[in-house]
Amino acid sequence: MQDANLSHARNDSSALQTRAAARTAPMPGFPARSVWEQFTLPPLPYDEYELEPVISSETVSLHYSQHHKAYVDNLNRLLKGSPYEHMQLEQIVEKTHDDPATSALFNNAAQAWNHWFYWQSLSPSGARPRGTLAQRIETDFGGIDRLEAELARAALAQFGSGWVWLVEEGGRLWVIKTSNADTPIVHGMRPLLAIDLWEHAYYLDYVNRRAEYVGAVIGKLLNWRFARKNLFG
């Protein structure tokens, strides 16, 4: 598994099997397109200013309208005449992963997907996890404070560009980190939340203070309703 570091956890095999069997939620998916259409940049789920003061509208605008858009535009260009031209985005990511001949296509497809997922992972409301999701967090991490500390540690341990994720695999929750465009969906994992660790996600607001950016996002912006939907449907 490419640079995907799993957090330590308790291991109750019967409980894990029961929870895995009970999982019915569909995998989160990038907005579908007609097979004859190009991919388009999905709209943000909030206005650019609504993540302030944690992430400024200037950062959101640059990140979304230039970086994210560039991945989508490059993807459309690279798809023309390729065997993947009429596939949905998740299929393209899975088919082009780990093949040097399609690395450019994978990088742009995966980054288009990762960024879409990242925007959904943030919310201005800052609501805390509740109900069954909170119970799962308590079981697998020992509580929300420990999960948040695990996310922060993974983010700071990531060398260079990449992502930190909350995922579900094998009936339990894990924190992992991935480099560059790598993504949990090519490793058989179900992503629940993501934090972008590329410098363009925070440099205008925090310069090189990744820890401050990560701490603010974890404490104030993570979209636990989105995480719950991804886990339970």
Backbone torsions as a table, in degrees:
resi	resn	phi	psi	omega
1	MET	NA	129.2	-173.8
2	GLN	-71.5	105.8	169.3
3	ASP	49.0	34.2	178.3
4	ALA	-105.4	103.4	-173.9
5	ASN	-94.6	121.5	-177.3
6	LEU	-89.5	140.4	176.3
7	SER	-74.3	156.7	176.6
8	HIS	-72.3	151.3	-176.2
9	ALA	-157.7	160.9	170.3
10	ARG	-72.5	151.5	-174.5
11	ASN	-128.4	99.3	174.0
12	ASP	-113.4	99.1	-169.4
13	SER	-62.2	-38.9	-179.0
14	SER	-65.9	-39.9	178.4
15	ALA	-66.0	-40.4	179.4
16	LEU	-62.4	-44.0	-179.2
17	GLN	-64.3	-40.0	179.1
18	THR	-62.8	-44.9	-178.3
19	ARG	-69.0	-37.7	179.0
20	ALA	-64.3	-40.7	-179.6
21	ALA	-67.4	-30.7	-176.8
22	ALA	-80.9	-11.8	-175.1
23	ARG	-71.2	125.8	-177.8
24	THR	-128.0	-7.4	-175.6
25	ALA	-65.3	136.7	175.3
26	PRO	-68.5	155.7	176.1
27	MET	-65.4	142.5	175.5
28	PRO	-61.9	139.1	-175.1
29	GLY	-132.3	140.8	171.8
30	PHE	-60.2	143.9	-179.3
31	PRO	-50.4	127.3	-176.8
32	ALA	-69.1	156.8	177.6
33	ARG	-130.4	160.8	167.4
34	SER	-64.8	145.4	-177.9
35	VAL	-62.7	-15.7	-179.2
36	TRP	-99.0	-2.0	-178.6
37	GLU	-99.6	155.3	170.6
38	GLN	-78.5	160.7	172.9
39	PHE	-72.1	144.6	175.7
40	THR	-120.1	157.3	179.3
41	LEU	-72.9	116.2	-179.2
42	PRO	-65.8	148.3	178.8
43	PRO	-67.5	151.7	173.0
44	LEU	-65.7	149.1	178.8
45	PRO	-81.8	9.5	179.6
46	TYR	-160.3	168.3	175.3
47	ASP	-73.2	155.2	-174.9
48	GLU	-59.8	-29.6	-176.7
49	TYR	-83.8	-10.5	-168.8
50	GLU	-74.7	-12.2	176.9
51	LEU	-90.7	-1.1	177.1
52	GLU	-68.8	149.8	3.9
53	PRO	-88.8	2.0	-177.5
54	VAL	-67.2	-47.6	176.4
55	ILE	-128.0	123.3	-174.8
56	SER	-72.2	158.1	176.4
57	SER	-62.7	-31.2	177.7
58	GLU	-63.9	-43.2	179.0
59	THR	-66.1	-45.4	179.9
60	VAL	-60.3	-44.2	-179.3
61	SER	-61.6	-48.1	179.3
62	LEU	-63.4	-45.8	-176.4
63	HIS	-64.1	-45.3	-174.9
64	TYR	-78.9	-53.9	-170.2
65	SER	-81.3	-14.2	177.3
66	GLN	-114.3	-58.4	-176.6
67	HIS	-69.6	-54.4	-179.3
68	HIS	-62.8	-43.8	179.7
69	LYS	-61.2	-37.3	-180.0
70	ALA	-63.0	-39.0	177.5
71	TYR	-63.1	-42.5	179.7
72	VAL	-66.4	-43.2	179.6
73	ASP	-64.2	-44.3	178.4
74	ASN	-64.1	-38.4	177.6
75	LEU	-59.0	-48.7	179.9
76	ASN	-60.4	-39.7	179.3
77	ARG	-65.8	-43.4	-177.7
78	LEU	-72.1	-24.7	-178.5
79	LEU	-75.0	-23.9	-174.1
80	LYS	-58.8	121.9	178.3
81	GLY	77.5	4.0	-179.0
82	SER	-92.4	163.8	177.3
83	PRO	-66.0	-11.9	-175.1
84	TYR	-101.3	4.7	-167.9
85	GLU	-57.9	-33.0	-173.8
86	HIS	-109.3	15.1	178.3
87	MET	-86.1	158.1	170.5
88	GLN	-74.6	163.0	-169.6
89	LEU	-61.4	-45.0	-179.1
90	GLU	-60.4	-37.7	177.7
91	GLN	-64.1	-41.7	179.6
92	ILE	-62.2	-45.6	179.7
93	VAL	-58.3	-47.1	-177.2
94	GLU	-67.8	-39.0	-176.2
95	LYS	-74.0	-28.3	-175.0
96	THR	-99.8	-3.5	-177.9
97	HIS	-65.9	138.8	170.7
98	ASP	64.5	28.2	176.6
99	ASP	-125.8	111.3	-177.7
100	PRO	-55.3	-30.0	-177.9
101	ALA	-69.2	-21.5	-178.5
102	THR	-119.8	24.6	-174.8
103	SER	-63.4	-40.0	-179.9
104	ALA	-65.1	-41.5	178.8
105	LEU	-65.8	-43.6	178.1
106	PHE	-60.8	-48.2	-176.1
107	ASN	-57.4	-44.2	-178.3
108	ASN	-74.9	-37.9	177.7
109	ALA	-66.3	-46.5	-178.3
110	ALA	-65.9	-38.8	179.1
111	GLN	-71.0	-32.8	173.2
112	ALA	-62.1	-41.8	179.7
113	TRP	-71.3	-47.0	-178.5
114	ASN	-58.8	-42.5	-179.3
115	HIS	-67.9	-41.4	175.7
116	TRP	-57.1	-43.8	-178.1
117	PHE	-66.8	-38.7	178.5
118	TYR	-60.7	-45.8	180.0
119	TRP	-60.5	-38.5	178.1
120	GLN	-68.8	-26.0	-177.2
121	SER	-75.9	-7.8	179.9
122	LEU	-109.7	148.3	177.9
123	SER	-150.2	137.8	177.0
124	PRO	-65.3	-19.7	-172.9
125	SER	-71.9	-32.8	179.2
126	GLY	64.4	24.5	-179.6
127	ALA	-66.1	145.6	-179.5
128	ARG	-86.2	157.0	177.8
129	PRO	-64.0	143.7	-177.1
130	ARG	-136.0	169.7	170.3
131	GLY	59.3	-135.1	-174.8
132	THR	-65.4	-32.7	176.7
133	LEU	-65.1	-44.4	177.6
134	ALA	-60.9	-36.8	177.4
135	GLN	-65.2	-41.7	177.5
136	ARG	-63.5	-39.9	178.6
137	ILE	-64.2	-41.2	177.8
138	GLU	-62.5	-43.3	-178.6
139	THR	-66.7	-44.1	-170.8
140	ASP	-90.3	-22.6	-178.2
141	PHE	-125.0	-15.6	-175.3
142	GLY	89.4	16.3	176.5
143	GLY	124.4	165.1	-176.0
144	ILE	-65.5	-35.7	-179.7
145	ASP	-62.4	-40.5	179.6
146	ARG	-70.7	-36.6	175.7
147	LEU	-63.7	-46.0	180.0
148	GLU	-61.5	-39.0	177.1
149	ALA	-65.2	-36.9	178.4
150	GLU	-66.4	-41.5	176.5
151	LEU	-61.3	-44.5	-179.5
152	ALA	-64.3	-43.7	179.2
153	ARG	-61.4	-44.2	-179.6
154	ALA	-63.9	-40.4	-179.6
155	ALA	-63.8	-41.2	-178.2
156	LEU	-76.8	-23.2	178.3
157	ALA	-80.6	-15.1	-179.6
158	GLN	-72.3	118.6	178.7
159	PHE	-84.6	122.8	179.3
160	GLY	76.8	-158.7	-174.8
161	SER	-74.5	153.1	178.5
162	GLY	162.7	-154.1	-173.1
163	TRP	-146.0	153.0	166.9
164	VAL	-120.1	140.5	-170.6
165	TRP	-132.2	147.3	159.9
166	LEU	-100.7	123.4	-175.8
167	VAL	-131.5	165.5	171.5
168	GLU	-117.8	131.8	175.7
169	GLU	-152.7	135.2	177.2
170	GLY	63.1	27.5	176.5
171	GLY	84.9	8.7	175.9
172	ARG	-141.9	168.4	-178.3
173	LEU	-93.8	144.7	178.7
174	TRP	-137.7	157.2	166.5
175	VAL	-107.9	129.1	177.0
176	ILE	-132.7	164.3	171.6
177	LYS	-127.9	147.0	177.8
178	THR	-131.4	152.9	-179.2
179	SER	-95.6	147.1	172.2
180	ASN	53.4	-119.2	-176.8
181	ALA	-96.3	0.6	-176.8
182	ASP	-58.1	148.3	-170.5
183	THR	-146.3	145.2	-177.5
184	PRO	-60.8	-24.7	-173.8
185	ILE	-69.0	-14.8	175.3
186	VAL	-94.0	-0.3	179.6
187	HIS	-113.7	15.0	177.8
188	GLY	73.9	19.2	-179.8
189	MET	-103.9	155.6	175.9
190	ARG	-101.6	108.4	178.3
191	PRO	-73.0	140.2	177.0
192	LEU	-111.5	-39.9	178.8
193	LEU	-148.0	155.9	176.7
194	ALA	-140.5	148.0	171.1
195	ILE	-124.8	126.1	-179.8
196	ASP	-77.5	126.7	-179.9
197	LEU	-109.4	5.5	173.2
198	TRP	-68.0	144.4	-174.9
199	GLU	-60.7	-30.1	-179.0
200	HIS	-65.7	-13.6	178.1
201	ALA	-75.2	-19.6	-172.2
202	TYR	-146.4	-6.4	-168.6
203	TYR	-65.4	-36.6	179.2
204	LEU	-62.9	-32.8	-175.8
205	ASP	-94.4	-34.1	-170.5
206	TYR	-124.1	-0.1	-176.2
207	VAL	53.4	-118.0	-178.1
208	ASN	-100.7	17.2	-176.1
209	ARG	-91.2	68.4	-178.3
210	ARG	-58.1	-41.0	-177.5
211	ALA	-58.7	-40.3	-179.4
212	GLU	-67.3	-43.5	176.8
213	TYR	-59.9	-50.1	-177.6
214	VAL	-61.6	-44.7	-180.0
215	GLY	-61.0	-40.6	-179.6
216	ALA	-68.2	-41.6	178.4
217	VAL	-63.9	-46.7	-179.2
218	ILE	-62.2	-42.7	-175.1
219	GLY	-79.3	-23.2	-169.7
220	LYS	-128.7	-18.2	-170.1
221	LEU	-123.6	-11.8	-174.9
222	LEU	-63.0	136.9	-174.3
223	ASN	-95.0	88.5	-175.9
224	TRP	-71.9	-21.9	173.4
225	ARG	-66.7	-40.0	176.1
226	PHE	-63.5	-42.3	178.1
227	ALA	-60.7	-44.9	179.0
228	ARG	-61.3	-43.9	178.9
229	LYS	-60.6	-42.1	-179.0
230	ASN	-66.7	-30.3	-178.0
231	LEU	-85.8	-43.2	-171.9
232	PHE	-112.4	-15.3	-177.8
233	GLY	89.6	NA	NA
